[in-house]
Amino acid sequence: MTPAARQQAAIDILDLILDGEAAEKALTSWGRRNRYAGSKDRAAVRDHVFTALRCRRSFAVLGGAQTGRGLVLGSLRAADIDPATVFSGQGYGPAPLTEAENTAPAAFASDAERLDIPDWIWPSFSNSLADAAEAAARALQSRAPVHLRVNLLRSNRADAIEALAEEGIICVPHAASETALEVTLGGRKIRNSDCFADGLVELQDAASQAVVDTLPLQDGMRVLDFCAGGGGKSLAMAGRAKIDLFAHDANPIRMNDLPQRAQRAGADVTCLSEDELEKAELFDLVLCDVPCSGSGSWRRAPEGKWRLTREMLDEIRLSQRQILEDASKLVRPGGHLAYATCSMLDEENSVQIQSFLDKHEGWSRGNQGNWQVQAGTDGFFVTVLTLIG
């Protein structure tokens, strides 16, 4: 495919997404319809699509329309690339620009528009991040770095860096966690590498690893990952201490891959159903990595930024409060309850913790961590509470 043809493919896919189709589904469907496209073509088209989704508002202004064509035109102008080099009608590329499209773009109407944040959430976003709001929003406009977690059950950071380099995957240590690596070259090789297949490393954001570092893990503890999902934090905890580790999720299907991942990692994780959890003994530590807005990971999943509504966020916050309530009943006296989100919004983080403490006596606040995207990680929050025994 020519560079222009790749941009036309991105236009077609973006139109489907703007009509409501999920990005991954639209990309997969395009790939099946265009089997001639090579791996480099598919990667380039994917990058064009996700770049446009991260900057959907500002690119629409620069391109003059909230369409696939408008977003691609806006992306070229944002990158200071002459649109005529792409919109030429040649090589299966986009048709030449119309007279209206050649018109100079309008000025941005607000900071939220310029920084690609929905208007309704900008007050919460800017109040939560204060002077760092613009830097965080700009970070969300760019592609997220690729981070790996070194599995301490299989290796250490120095040996993992060396083993990955032998497979053409170049990494450097990341300061957020002693298990974290940032991939600087060869990121697309990871899933097919021996290091990944042998369980030496897992794909996991450095701040997500740092959340686990914050937990008071000690050998012999009974630990529950209450909202386990795919089990990334479960496996990270398994590498930190010799613990009796359990995982649960309200939707058990999310844990389908966890037994296989645990086997690859050399970890022992027991998945608990709802009935099994009701009969289980109390735990020394319960981690609740609760559903949230995902504002700390919008550059990885930019659709979420545009599809989230005030009503949806209010429902999420109710769910967070209920999870805290339910999980607190599973902690033994003297034990710990950890609350984590991949959000940077106070209303999902510190406000939720304070609301819980206001309603529940006997709990004290312990370790707390707060990571923001402009510092080179996803945005995460964690607070550890202790039940006074």
C-alpha positions as CSV (number, residue, x, y, z in Angstrom):
1,M,0.0,0.0,0.0
2,T,1.1,3.5,-0.7
3,P,1.2,6.0,2.2
4,A,-1.8,7.7,0.7
5,A,-3.7,4.4,0.5
6,R,-3.0,3.7,4.1
7,Q,-4.6,7.1,5.0
8,Q,-7.6,6.3,2.9
9,A,-8.0,3.0,4.7
10,A,-7.8,5.0,8.0
11,I,-10.6,7.3,6.7
12,D,-12.8,4.4,5.9
13,I,-12.3,2.7,9.3
14,L,-12.7,6.0,11.2
15,D,-16.1,6.5,9.5
16,L,-17.2,3.2,10.8
17,I,-16.0,4.0,14.3
18,L,-17.7,7.4,14.2
19,D,-20.9,5.6,13.3
20,G,-20.7,3.5,16.5
21,E,-18.6,0.5,15.6
22,A,-15.9,-0.5,18.1
23,A,-12.4,0.4,16.9
24,E,-10.9,-3.1,17.2
25,K,-13.9,-4.6,15.4
26,A,-13.6,-2.1,12.6
27,L,-9.8,-2.7,12.2
28,T,-10.3,-6.5,12.2
29,S,-13.0,-6.3,9.6
30,W,-10.9,-4.1,7.4
31,G,-8.0,-6.5,7.7
32,R,-10.2,-9.5,6.7
33,R,-11.5,-7.6,3.7
34,N,-8.0,-6.5,2.6
35,R,-5.9,-9.6,3.1
36,Y,-3.3,-8.2,0.6
37,A,-2.3,-5.6,3.2
38,G,1.0,-6.6,4.8
39,S,1.9,-6.4,8.5
40,K,3.5,-3.0,8.0
41,D,0.5,-1.7,6.2
42,R,-1.8,-3.0,9.0
43,A,0.4,-1.4,11.7
44,A,0.5,1.9,9.9
45,V,-3.3,2.0,9.4
46,R,-3.8,1.1,13.0
47,D,-1.5,3.9,14.1
48,H,-3.3,6.4,11.9
49,V,-6.7,5.4,13.3
50,F,-5.6,5.6,17.0
51,T,-3.8,8.9,16.5
52,A,-7.0,10.3,15.1
53,L,-9.1,8.9,17.9
54,R,-6.8,10.4,20.6
55,C,-7.1,13.8,19.0
56,R,-10.6,13.5,17.7
57,R,-11.8,17.0,18.8
58,S,-8.8,19.0,17.7
59,F,-8.3,17.2,14.5
60,A,-12.0,17.7,13.6
61,V,-11.4,21.5,14.0
62,L,-8.2,21.4,12.0
63,G,-9.8,19.3,9.3
64,G,-13.2,21.1,9.3
65,A,-15.4,18.0,9.9
66,Q,-16.1,15.3,12.3
67,T,-15.6,12.6,9.7
68,G,-12.9,10.1,8.8
69,R,-11.7,12.4,6.0
70,G,-11.8,15.5,8.3
71,L,-9.8,13.7,11.1
72,V,-7.1,12.6,8.7
73,L,-6.9,16.0,7.1
74,G,-6.7,17.5,10.7
75,S,-3.9,15.0,11.6
76,L,-1.8,16.1,8.6
77,R,-2.2,19.8,9.5
78,A,-1.4,19.1,13.1
79,A,1.8,17.4,11.9
80,D,2.6,20.2,9.5
81,I,2.4,17.9,6.5
82,D,1.1,19.4,3.3
83,P,-2.3,17.7,2.8
84,A,-1.9,17.8,-1.0
85,T,0.8,15.2,-0.7
86,V,-1.8,12.7,0.6
87,F,-5.1,14.1,-0.8
88,S,-4.1,13.6,-4.5
89,G,-6.5,10.9,-5.7
90,Q,-3.5,8.9,-6.8
91,G,-2.5,5.4,-5.7
92,Y,-5.8,4.6,-4.1
93,G,-5.4,7.7,-1.8
94,P,-8.0,10.2,-0.8
95,A,-9.6,12.4,-3.4
96,P,-8.2,15.9,-3.8
97,L,-9.3,18.5,-1.3
98,T,-12.4,20.5,-2.1
99,E,-12.5,24.3,-2.0
100,A,-14.2,24.1,1.4
101,E,-11.5,21.8,2.7
102,N,-8.8,24.1,1.5
103,T,-10.2,26.8,3.7
104,A,-8.1,27.7,6.8
105,P,-9.3,25.9,9.9
106,A,-11.3,27.8,12.6
107,A,-9.7,28.7,15.9
108,F,-10.2,26.4,18.9
109,A,-13.3,27.4,20.9
110,S,-12.0,26.2,24.3
111,D,-9.1,24.6,26.1
112,A,-11.1,21.4,26.2
113,E,-11.4,21.4,22.4
114,R,-7.7,22.2,21.9
115,L,-6.6,19.5,24.3
116,D,-9.1,16.8,23.3
117,I,-11.1,16.5,26.4
118,P,-15.0,16.3,26.4
119,D,-16.5,19.6,27.6
120,W,-18.6,17.9,30.3
121,I,-15.6,16.3,32.0
122,W,-13.1,19.2,31.6
123,P,-14.1,20.9,34.9
124,S,-13.5,17.6,36.9
125,F,-10.3,16.9,34.9
126,S,-8.8,20.3,35.3
127,N,-9.8,20.6,39.0
128,S,-8.3,17.2,39.8
129,L,-5.0,17.9,38.0
130,A,-4.8,21.6,38.7
131,D,-1.6,23.1,37.2
132,A,-0.8,19.7,35.5
133,A,-4.1,19.5,33.6
134,E,-2.7,20.7,30.3
135,A,0.4,18.6,30.5
136,A,-1.8,15.5,31.3
137,A,-4.2,16.3,28.4
138,R,-1.3,16.7,26.0
139,A,0.2,13.4,27.1
140,L,-3.2,11.8,26.4
141,Q,-3.0,13.1,22.8
142,S,0.1,10.9,22.2
143,R,0.8,7.2,21.9
144,A,1.4,5.4,25.2
145,P,4.8,3.8,25.9
146,V,5.2,0.1,26.0
147,H,6.0,-1.3,29.4
148,L,6.9,-4.7,30.6
149,R,6.9,-6.3,34.0
150,V,9.7,-8.6,34.9
151,N,8.3,-11.7,36.5
152,L,10.4,-12.1,39.7
153,L,9.3,-15.8,39.8
154,R,11.3,-16.4,36.6
155,S,14.0,-13.7,36.3
156,N,15.3,-10.3,37.5
157,R,15.4,-7.0,35.7
158,A,19.1,-7.2,34.5
159,D,18.7,-10.8,33.1
160,A,15.4,-10.0,31.5
161,I,16.9,-7.0,29.7
162,E,19.7,-9.2,28.4
163,A,17.4,-12.0,27.3
164,L,15.0,-9.5,25.5
165,A,17.9,-7.9,23.7
166,E,18.9,-11.2,22.2
167,E,15.5,-11.3,20.6
168,G,15.8,-7.7,19.3
169,I,13.6,-6.2,22.0
170,I,15.5,-3.3,23.6
171,C,14.4,-2.1,27.0
172,V,15.6,0.2,29.7
173,P,14.6,0.3,33.4
174,H,11.6,2.4,34.3
175,A,11.8,4.4,37.5
176,A,8.1,3.8,38.6
177,S,8.8,0.2,39.7
178,E,11.8,-2.1,40.2
179,T,10.1,-4.6,38.0
180,A,9.3,-2.2,35.2
181,L,10.9,-1.9,31.8
182,E,10.2,0.5,29.0
183,V,10.6,-0.9,25.5
184,T,12.5,1.4,23.2
185,L,12.8,-0.9,20.2
186,G,11.1,-4.0,19.0
187,G,7.8,-3.6,20.8
188,R,5.8,-5.5,18.1
189,K,8.0,-8.6,18.7
190,I,7.0,-9.1,22.3
191,R,4.0,-11.4,22.1
192,N,5.9,-13.7,19.7
193,S,9.1,-13.7,21.8
194,D,10.5,-16.6,23.9
195,C,10.8,-14.3,26.9
196,F,7.0,-13.7,26.8
197,A,6.2,-17.3,26.1
198,D,8.4,-18.5,28.9
199,G,6.9,-16.1,31.4
200,L,9.9,-13.9,32.0
201,V,7.9,-10.8,31.2
202,E,4.3,-9.6,31.0
203,L,2.9,-6.5,29.3
204,Q,1.9,-4.2,32.1
205,D,2.0,-0.4,32.5
206,A,4.7,0.8,35.0
207,A,2.2,2.6,37.2
208,S,0.1,-0.5,37.4
209,Q,3.2,-2.3,38.7
210,A,3.8,0.5,41.1
211,V,0.3,0.1,42.5
212,V,1.3,-3.5,43.5
213,D,4.6,-2.1,45.0
214,T,2.5,0.0,47.3
215,L,0.7,-2.9,48.8
216,P,1.8,-4.3,52.2
217,L,2.5,-7.8,51.0
218,Q,4.3,-10.3,53.3
219,D,5.0,-14.0,53.1
220,G,2.1,-16.1,54.4
221,M,-0.7,-13.6,53.8
222,R,-4.1,-14.6,52.4
223,V,-4.6,-12.2,49.5
224,L,-7.6,-11.6,47.3
225,D,-7.7,-9.7,44.0
226,F,-11.4,-8.8,44.2
227,C,-11.8,-7.3,40.7
228,A,-9.2,-9.5,39.0
229,G,-10.1,-9.1,35.4
230,G,-7.3,-10.7,33.3
231,G,-5.2,-11.1,36.4
232,G,-2.3,-8.7,35.7
233,K,-2.1,-7.5,39.3
234,S,-2.7,-11.0,40.7
235,L,0.4,-12.2,38.8
236,A,2.4,-9.1,39.9
237,M,1.5,-9.8,43.6
238,A,2.5,-13.5,43.2
239,G,6.0,-12.3,42.3
240,R,6.3,-10.1,45.3
241,A,5.8,-12.5,48.2
242,K,5.0,-16.1,49.1
243,I,1.3,-15.7,49.6
244,D,-1.9,-17.7,49.3
245,L,-3.4,-15.8,46.4
246,F,-7.0,-15.8,45.3
247,A,-8.8,-14.0,42.4
248,H,-12.4,-13.1,41.9
249,D,-14.4,-11.1,39.4
250,A,-18.1,-10.2,39.2
251,N,-17.9,-11.4,35.6
252,P,-15.9,-14.7,35.7
253,I,-15.4,-14.7,32.0
254,R,-12.8,-11.9,32.4
255,M,-10.7,-14.5,34.3
256,N,-10.8,-17.1,31.6
257,D,-7.1,-16.6,30.6
258,L,-5.8,-16.3,34.1
259,P,-5.1,-20.0,34.8
260,Q,-3.0,-20.2,31.6
261,R,-1.2,-16.9,32.4
262,A,-0.5,-18.1,35.9
263,Q,0.9,-21.4,34.6
264,R,3.2,-19.5,32.2
265,A,4.3,-17.2,35.0
266,G,4.9,-20.1,37.5
267,A,2.3,-18.6,39.9
268,D,-0.3,-20.3,42.0
269,V,-3.6,-18.4,41.8
270,T,-7.0,-19.8,42.9
271,C,-10.0,-18.4,41.1
272,L,-13.1,-18.1,43.3
273,S,-16.7,-18.0,42.2
274,E,-19.3,-15.9,44.0
275,D,-20.4,-18.9,46.0
276,E,-16.9,-19.9,46.9
277,L,-16.1,-16.4,48.0
278,E,-19.1,-16.3,50.3
279,K,-17.7,-19.4,52.1
280,A,-14.1,-18.3,52.2
281,E,-12.2,-17.2,55.3
282,L,-11.4,-13.6,55.7
283,F,-8.3,-12.2,54.0
284,D,-5.2,-10.3,55.2
285,L,-5.3,-8.1,52.1
286,V,-8.1,-7.4,49.6
287,L,-7.2,-5.4,46.4
288,C,-10.1,-3.7,44.6
289,D,-8.9,-2.5,41.2
290,V,-12.3,-1.1,40.5
291,P,-14.1,-0.2,37.2
292,C,-13.5,3.5,36.4
293,S,-13.6,6.1,33.8
294,G,-10.2,4.9,32.5
295,S,-9.1,8.5,32.2
296,G,-5.5,7.4,33.1
297,S,-5.4,5.1,30.1
298,W,-7.3,7.0,27.5
299,R,-4.3,7.1,25.1
300,R,-4.4,3.3,25.0
301,A,-8.2,3.2,24.7
302,P,-9.2,6.6,23.3
303,E,-12.7,5.5,22.4
304,G,-13.6,5.5,26.1
305,K,-12.9,9.2,26.3
306,W,-15.5,10.0,23.7
307,R,-18.2,7.4,24.7
308,L,-18.2,8.2,28.4
309,T,-21.1,10.3,29.6
310,R,-21.9,12.0,32.9
311,E,-24.6,9.4,33.5
312,M,-22.2,6.6,32.9
313,L,-19.6,8.0,35.2
314,D,-22.2,8.5,38.0
315,E,-23.1,4.9,37.6
316,I,-19.5,3.9,37.8
317,R,-19.0,5.8,41.0
318,L,-22.0,4.1,42.5
319,S,-20.4,0.8,41.6
320,Q,-17.1,1.8,43.1
321,R,-18.8,2.6,46.4
322,Q,-20.6,-0.7,46.4
323,I,-17.4,-2.6,45.7
324,L,-15.6,-0.9,48.5
325,E,-18.5,-1.8,50.8
326,D,-18.6,-5.4,49.8
327,A,-14.8,-5.9,49.8
328,S,-14.4,-4.3,53.3
329,K,-16.5,-7.2,54.7
330,L,-13.8,-9.7,53.5
331,V,-10.9,-8.2,55.5
332,R,-9.9,-9.6,58.8
333,P,-9.2,-7.3,61.8
334,G,-5.8,-5.9,61.3
335,G,-6.0,-6.6,57.6
336,H,-5.8,-4.3,54.7
337,L,-8.2,-3.0,51.9
338,A,-6.5,-1.5,48.9
339,Y,-8.6,0.6,46.5
340,A,-7.1,1.3,43.0
341,T,-8.3,3.0,39.8
342,C,-6.7,3.8,36.4
343,S,-8.3,7.3,36.8
344,M,-6.9,10.7,37.5
345,L,-10.2,12.2,38.6
346,D,-10.6,13.1,42.3
347,E,-14.3,12.1,42.2
348,E,-13.2,8.5,41.6
349,N,-10.2,8.5,43.9
350,S,-9.7,10.6,47.0
351,V,-13.4,11.6,47.2
352,Q,-14.4,7.9,47.2
353,I,-11.9,7.1,50.0
354,Q,-13.0,10.0,52.1
355,S,-16.7,9.0,51.7
356,F,-15.9,5.5,52.8
357,L,-14.0,6.6,55.8
358,D,-16.8,9.0,56.8
359,K,-19.3,6.2,56.9
360,H,-17.1,3.4,58.4
361,E,-15.4,3.6,61.8
362,G,-12.3,1.5,62.6
363,W,-10.5,2.1,59.4
364,S,-7.2,4.1,59.0
365,R,-5.6,5.4,55.9
366,G,-2.1,4.1,55.0
367,N,0.0,4.1,51.9
368,Q,-1.2,6.1,49.0
369,G,0.1,6.5,45.4
370,N,-0.9,8.8,42.6
371,W,0.6,8.5,39.1
372,Q,-0.2,10.9,36.2
373,V,0.3,10.3,32.4
374,Q,2.6,13.3,31.8
375,A,5.2,11.5,34.0
376,G,5.6,8.6,31.5
377,T,3.0,6.1,32.8
378,D,-0.7,5.6,32.7
379,G,-2.6,7.5,35.3
380,F,-3.3,5.4,38.5
381,F,-4.4,5.9,42.0
382,V,-4.2,3.6,45.1
383,T,-5.0,4.0,48.8
384,V,-4.4,1.2,51.4
385,L,-6.8,1.2,54.3
386,T,-6.2,-0.9,57.5
387,L,-9.0,-2.3,59.6
388,I,-8.0,-1.6,63.2
389,G,-8.0,-4.9,65.1
